[in-house]
Amino acid sequence: MRIIYISTYPPTECGIATYTQYLQTEVKSYGIEVFVLSQYGAKGDNVFEVYNPDDKDIAYKLFHVISKLTPDLIHIQHEFGLFGYDRGVQIVDFLIRCKMADIPVITTLHTVYLKPAWKEHLITSEILRLSKEIIVHEAYQKEALINEYKCLKEIHIIPHGVRKTETIKSAKELLGLSSKKVVLLAGYFRTSKHFEKLIDIFPDVLLQVPNAVLLIACRLRIVEYNEKRKQLLRMMRFLDKKEHIRILKGQFPQKTLDYIMSTADVVVMPYSAGAQSGMLAQFSAHNIPVVTSDLLSFKTWNKETGGGLTSYTKEDYVNNICKILNDDTLALKMRNRIKKSNEHRYWDIVANKHLRIYENIVAKEDDIAEYFYVPETNQ
């Protein structure tokens, strides 16, 4: 079976890029031919740089390469804005071309708006119409597609994958935090993540947990957010108790990020927008308890895993953070619950669920021929 993924891809700094990297690596381990078509800047084996995000002919460029590679199946990792202007409308053009060529397409919708604006509604409707099958991460997303869009296509729920990794026991010592309770803010900087909320309430946390330290490790992916990030950093210069705040800068490749996450006693995610978070999957891999906003995706994760506490007000954030920091028994229970939940979210499990979908679609498309492929080696 030859599969082509349409997605951003590392070293591009993007949660979907990382998602696709882990997914295609696991899928390839099953002896599947895998290619990735991506924006300029992507690198890797069988990874092709095809377009710039501001190109006006993205659909043509993608399909031109598709026609040379002749895949059995195309899998699009969709997020609004990844495919050009007007919220990425060119993906619809691409899907039409695939339909005309009779190439089956699966689309993973990483974001499903419960109350979409008309552009998002129109594009999503066309994706649903033109895709062979749909994948989402959450049950509520499936319900939204059925209720809001009257989707009759097969919709699969596959959770965001989680890495198998071990917490680094020496991490706190390396960062000089051995005797501290660490509250972590980490991830790509965006205004919708409201990191300033935690900075604002942190003095109240210190009243209850005097040895707490706020560790901030925020990467900058989009230049337009740079000024907002600078404002946030300037805001911290005027805080009392600055010795309780550590700010790390850098792009934090995976090993570095693992060291940072290994220091955390709790992670705070005060987001006002978004769906299943790549950073939440990163925190899950290290079994870190989280305190989140009341976004539906977060509330669902907190309930399903038992590894997080939902906050509605500033007081909730303070109380929930302090509850975890001051109660080691509770923190350990939350870590164990996350670890148990991860058992059905590991990337090999997630990849296997994808493979079953792929094989079913390809078998339906051609129920006579038998696929044969031997992976290339260096020998």
C-alpha positions as CSV (number, residue, x, y, z in Angstrom):
1,M,0.0,0.0,0.0
2,R,1.3,3.4,-0.9
3,I,0.0,6.3,1.2
4,I,0.6,10.0,0.8
5,Y,0.2,12.4,3.7
6,I,-0.6,16.0,3.0
7,S,0.6,17.9,6.1
8,T,3.1,20.3,7.6
9,Y,6.2,18.4,8.7
10,P,9.4,19.0,10.8
11,P,11.6,20.8,11.1
12,T,8.6,23.2,10.6
13,E,7.4,24.2,14.1
14,C,3.9,23.0,14.1
15,G,1.8,20.6,16.2
16,I,0.3,19.0,13.2
17,A,3.8,18.6,11.7
18,T,4.9,16.7,14.8
19,Y,1.7,14.6,14.8
20,T,2.3,13.5,11.2
21,Q,5.9,12.7,11.9
22,Y,5.0,10.3,14.7
23,L,2.1,8.8,12.8
24,Q,3.9,8.2,9.5
25,T,6.9,6.7,11.4
26,E,4.7,4.1,13.1
27,V,2.7,3.4,9.9
28,K,5.9,2.9,8.0
29,S,7.1,0.4,10.6
30,Y,4.3,-2.0,9.3
31,G,6.0,-2.2,5.9
32,I,3.8,0.5,4.3
33,E,5.1,2.8,1.6
34,V,4.8,6.4,2.9
35,F,5.3,9.8,1.3
36,V,4.7,13.2,2.8
37,L,3.8,16.3,0.7
38,S,4.4,19.5,2.6
39,Q,5.2,23.2,2.7
40,Y,8.7,24.4,1.9
41,G,11.0,23.8,4.9
42,A,10.0,20.2,5.5
43,K,12.7,17.6,5.5
44,G,13.0,13.8,5.7
45,D,12.9,10.5,3.8
46,N,10.2,10.5,1.1
47,V,9.2,14.1,2.3
48,F,8.6,16.5,-0.6
49,E,8.6,20.3,-0.3
50,V,5.7,21.3,-2.6
51,Y,4.3,24.7,-1.9
52,N,4.5,27.9,0.1
53,P,1.5,28.6,2.4
54,D,0.8,31.9,0.5
55,D,0.9,30.3,-3.0
56,K,-2.2,30.7,-5.2
57,D,-1.9,27.4,-6.9
58,I,-1.5,25.0,-4.0
59,A,-4.0,22.5,-5.3
60,Y,-2.3,22.3,-8.7
61,K,1.2,21.8,-7.2
62,L,0.0,19.1,-4.8
63,F,-1.9,17.2,-7.4
64,H,1.0,17.5,-9.9
65,V,3.2,15.5,-7.5
66,I,0.3,13.1,-6.6
67,S,0.0,12.2,-10.3
68,K,3.7,11.2,-10.4
69,L,3.6,9.1,-7.2
70,T,0.3,7.3,-8.0
71,P,-0.8,6.6,-4.3
72,D,-3.4,4.0,-3.3
73,L,-4.6,6.5,-0.7
74,I,-4.2,10.1,0.4
75,H,-4.5,11.2,4.0
76,I,-4.9,14.9,4.6
77,Q,-4.1,16.4,8.0
78,H,-6.4,19.4,8.0
79,E,-6.2,22.6,9.9
80,F,-7.7,25.9,8.7
81,G,-5.1,28.2,7.2
82,L,-2.5,25.5,6.2
83,F,-3.6,25.6,2.6
84,G,-3.4,29.3,1.7
85,Y,-5.7,32.3,1.8
86,D,-9.4,32.4,2.8
87,R,-8.9,29.9,5.6
88,G,-7.3,27.4,3.3
89,V,-10.0,27.1,0.6
90,Q,-7.6,25.6,-1.9
91,I,-7.9,22.2,-0.2
92,V,-11.3,22.0,-1.7
93,D,-9.9,22.4,-5.2
94,F,-7.4,19.7,-4.4
95,L,-10.1,17.3,-3.2
96,I,-12.0,17.8,-6.4
97,R,-9.0,16.9,-8.4
98,C,-8.5,13.7,-6.4
99,K,-12.2,12.9,-6.8
100,M,-11.9,13.3,-10.6
101,A,-8.9,11.0,-10.6
102,D,-10.7,8.4,-8.4
103,I,-8.1,8.5,-5.7
104,P,-9.6,7.9,-2.2
105,V,-8.9,10.5,0.4
106,I,-9.2,10.4,4.2
107,T,-9.2,13.7,6.0
108,T,-8.3,14.1,9.7
109,L,-10.0,17.3,11.0
110,H,-7.8,18.5,13.8
111,T,-10.2,21.4,14.5
112,V,-14.1,21.1,14.4
113,Y,-15.8,24.4,15.4
114,L,-19.0,23.9,17.3
115,K,-20.2,27.3,16.1
116,P,-18.3,27.8,12.8
117,A,-18.1,31.1,10.9
118,W,-19.5,30.8,7.4
119,K,-16.1,30.3,5.7
120,E,-15.2,27.5,8.0
121,H,-18.6,26.0,7.6
122,L,-18.4,26.0,3.8
123,I,-14.9,24.6,3.7
124,T,-15.7,21.8,6.2
125,S,-18.9,20.9,4.3
126,E,-16.9,20.4,1.1
127,I,-14.2,18.4,2.9
128,L,-16.9,16.1,4.3
129,R,-18.6,15.8,0.9
130,L,-15.4,15.0,-1.0
131,S,-13.5,12.9,1.4
132,K,-13.9,9.1,1.5
133,E,-13.9,8.9,5.3
134,I,-13.2,11.3,8.2
135,I,-11.1,11.0,11.3
136,V,-11.5,13.2,14.4
137,H,-9.9,13.0,17.9
138,E,-13.0,13.5,20.1
139,A,-16.5,12.2,20.4
140,Y,-17.9,15.7,20.6
141,Q,-16.3,16.5,17.2
142,K,-18.1,13.6,15.6
143,E,-21.4,14.7,17.1
144,A,-20.8,18.2,15.8
145,L,-20.2,16.9,12.3
146,I,-23.4,14.8,12.4
147,N,-25.6,17.5,14.0
148,E,-24.2,20.7,12.4
149,Y,-23.2,19.3,9.0
150,K,-25.5,16.3,8.7
151,C,-22.5,14.2,7.7
152,L,-23.4,10.7,6.6
153,K,-19.8,9.6,5.9
154,E,-17.9,7.2,8.1
155,I,-16.4,9.2,11.0
156,H,-13.7,7.5,13.0
157,I,-12.7,8.7,16.5
158,I,-8.9,8.2,17.0
159,P,-7.3,10.0,19.9
160,H,-4.1,12.1,19.5
161,G,-1.1,9.8,19.9
162,V,1.2,9.8,22.9
163,R,4.9,9.0,22.9
164,K,6.3,6.2,25.0
165,T,8.9,7.9,27.2
166,E,10.4,8.1,30.7
167,T,10.5,11.1,33.0
168,I,14.1,12.3,33.5
169,K,14.8,12.1,37.2
170,S,17.8,14.4,37.1
171,A,15.9,17.2,35.3
172,K,15.1,19.3,38.4
173,E,18.7,19.1,39.6
174,L,20.0,20.2,36.2
175,L,17.8,23.3,36.2
176,G,18.5,24.1,39.9
177,L,14.9,23.3,41.0
178,S,15.5,20.3,43.2
179,S,13.6,21.7,46.3
180,K,10.9,23.5,44.3
181,K,7.4,22.8,43.3
182,V,7.3,23.6,39.6
183,V,4.4,25.1,37.8
184,L,5.0,24.9,34.0
185,L,3.8,27.0,31.1
186,A,5.1,25.5,27.9
187,G,4.3,25.4,24.2
188,Y,4.0,27.7,21.2
189,F,3.2,31.3,22.1
190,R,-0.2,32.4,21.0
191,T,-2.5,35.1,22.4
192,S,-5.4,32.6,22.7
193,K,-3.4,30.6,25.2
194,H,-3.5,33.4,27.7
195,F,-0.3,32.7,29.5
196,E,-0.6,36.1,31.1
197,K,-3.4,34.7,33.3
198,L,-1.0,32.5,35.2
199,I,1.5,35.3,35.7
200,D,-1.3,37.4,37.1
201,I,-2.4,34.9,39.7
202,F,1.0,33.4,40.6
203,P,1.5,35.6,43.6
204,D,-1.7,34.0,45.1
205,V,-0.2,30.6,44.4
206,L,2.9,31.6,46.3
207,L,0.8,32.5,49.4
208,Q,-0.2,28.8,49.6
209,V,2.9,27.2,48.2
210,P,5.9,29.3,49.2
211,N,8.4,27.0,47.4
212,A,6.6,27.1,44.1
213,V,8.4,28.3,40.9
214,L,6.8,29.3,37.7
215,L,8.8,27.9,34.8
216,I,8.0,29.4,31.4
217,A,9.2,27.7,28.2
218,C,7.3,29.3,25.3
219,R,8.4,28.8,21.8
220,L,7.6,31.4,19.1
221,R,6.4,30.0,15.9
222,I,4.7,32.9,14.1
223,V,6.5,36.3,13.9
224,E,3.2,38.2,14.3
225,Y,3.0,37.1,18.0
226,N,6.5,38.3,18.8
227,E,5.4,41.7,20.1
228,K,2.8,40.1,22.3
229,R,5.4,37.8,23.7
230,K,7.7,40.8,24.4
231,Q,4.8,42.5,26.2
232,L,4.3,39.4,28.4
233,L,8.0,39.3,29.3
234,R,8.0,43.0,30.1
235,M,5.0,42.4,32.3
236,M,7.0,40.0,34.5
237,R,9.8,42.5,35.1
238,F,7.5,44.5,37.4
239,L,6.4,41.5,39.5
240,D,7.4,41.0,43.0
241,K,9.0,37.6,43.9
242,K,10.9,37.5,40.6
243,E,13.1,34.8,42.1
244,H,10.1,32.5,41.8
245,I,9.9,32.9,38.0
246,R,12.3,31.2,35.6
247,I,12.0,32.0,31.8
248,L,13.7,29.7,29.3
249,K,14.2,30.7,25.7
250,G,15.0,28.6,22.6
251,Q,13.1,26.4,20.2
252,F,13.3,23.4,22.6
253,P,13.9,20.3,20.4
254,Q,12.4,17.1,21.8
255,K,15.2,16.1,24.1
256,T,15.4,19.6,25.6
257,L,11.6,19.7,25.9
258,D,11.6,16.4,27.7
259,Y,14.1,17.8,30.3
260,I,11.8,20.8,30.8
261,M,8.7,18.7,31.2
262,S,10.4,16.3,33.6
263,T,10.7,19.2,36.1
264,A,7.0,19.9,36.2
265,D,4.7,19.1,39.2
266,V,1.8,20.6,37.3
267,V,1.1,22.2,33.9
268,V,-1.3,25.0,33.4
269,M,-3.2,25.4,30.1
270,P,-5.5,28.6,30.3
271,Y,-6.4,28.5,26.6
272,S,-9.5,30.2,25.3
273,A,-9.5,28.5,21.9
274,G,-8.4,25.2,20.3
275,A,-9.1,21.5,20.3
276,Q,-7.1,18.4,21.1
277,S,-3.7,19.9,21.9
278,G,-0.3,18.5,20.8
279,M,1.2,19.9,23.9
280,L,-1.4,18.1,26.1
281,A,-0.2,14.9,24.4
282,Q,3.4,15.8,25.3
283,F,2.5,16.4,28.9
284,S,0.5,13.1,28.9
285,A,3.7,11.2,27.8
286,H,5.3,12.4,31.1
287,N,2.1,11.8,33.2
288,I,2.0,15.4,34.4
289,P,-1.2,16.6,36.1
290,V,-2.7,19.6,34.3
291,V,-4.9,22.5,35.3
292,T,-6.9,23.7,32.3
293,S,-9.5,26.1,31.1
294,D,-13.0,25.0,30.5
295,L,-12.6,24.3,26.8
296,L,-14.7,21.3,25.9
297,S,-11.7,19.3,24.6
298,F,-9.9,19.9,27.9
299,K,-13.0,19.1,30.1
300,T,-13.4,15.9,28.1
301,W,-9.8,14.9,28.6
302,N,-9.9,15.7,32.3
303,K,-13.0,13.6,32.8
304,E,-11.8,10.7,30.7
305,T,-8.3,10.4,32.1
306,G,-8.7,11.8,35.6
307,G,-5.5,13.6,35.1
308,G,-6.6,17.2,35.1
309,L,-8.7,19.8,36.9
310,T,-10.9,22.2,35.0
311,S,-10.9,25.9,36.0
312,Y,-13.6,28.5,35.3
313,T,-12.3,31.5,37.3
314,K,-9.0,32.9,38.5
315,E,-9.8,31.5,41.9
316,D,-10.3,28.0,40.4
317,Y,-6.9,28.2,38.8
318,V,-5.2,29.1,42.1
319,N,-7.1,26.5,44.1
320,N,-6.6,23.7,41.5
321,I,-2.8,24.5,41.2
322,C,-2.3,24.5,44.9
323,K,-4.4,21.4,45.4
324,I,-2.1,19.4,43.2
325,L,1.1,21.0,44.6
326,N,0.1,20.5,48.3
327,D,-1.3,17.0,48.0
328,D,1.3,14.5,46.9
329,T,-1.2,11.6,47.1
330,L,-3.6,13.3,44.8
331,A,-0.8,14.2,42.4
332,L,0.4,10.6,42.3
333,K,-3.1,9.4,41.7
334,M,-3.5,11.8,38.8
335,R,-0.2,10.7,37.3
336,N,-1.2,7.0,37.5
337,R,-4.5,7.7,35.9
338,I,-2.8,9.5,33.0
339,K,-0.4,6.6,32.6
340,K,-3.3,4.1,32.5
341,S,-5.1,6.3,29.9
342,N,-2.0,6.4,27.7
343,E,-2.2,2.7,27.1
344,H,-4.8,3.2,24.4
345,R,-3.2,6.4,23.1
346,Y,0.4,5.3,22.3
347,W,1.4,5.9,18.7
348,D,1.7,2.2,17.8
349,I,-1.9,1.8,18.9
350,V,-3.0,4.9,17.0
351,A,-1.1,3.9,13.9
352,N,-2.7,0.4,14.0
353,K,-6.2,2.0,14.0
354,H,-5.3,4.1,11.0
355,L,-4.0,1.0,9.2
356,R,-7.2,-0.8,9.6
357,I,-9.0,2.1,8.0
358,Y,-6.5,2.3,5.2
359,E,-6.7,-1.4,4.4
360,N,-10.5,-1.4,4.5
361,I,-10.7,1.5,2.0
362,V,-8.0,0.1,-0.4
363,A,-9.6,-3.4,-0.3
364,K,-13.0,-1.9,-1.3
365,E,-11.3,0.0,-4.1
366,D,-9.7,-3.1,-5.5
367,D,-10.9,-6.5,-4.2
368,I,-9.1,-8.6,-6.8
369,A,-5.4,-7.7,-6.7
370,E,-3.1,-8.4,-3.8
371,Y,-0.6,-5.7,-2.7
372,F,3.0,-6.7,-2.4
373,Y,5.9,-4.5,-1.2
374,V,9.3,-5.1,0.4
375,P,10.7,-2.0,2.2
376,E,14.0,-0.7,0.9
377,T,17.1,-1.2,3.0
378,N,20.7,0.0,3.0
379,Q,22.0,-3.5,2.4
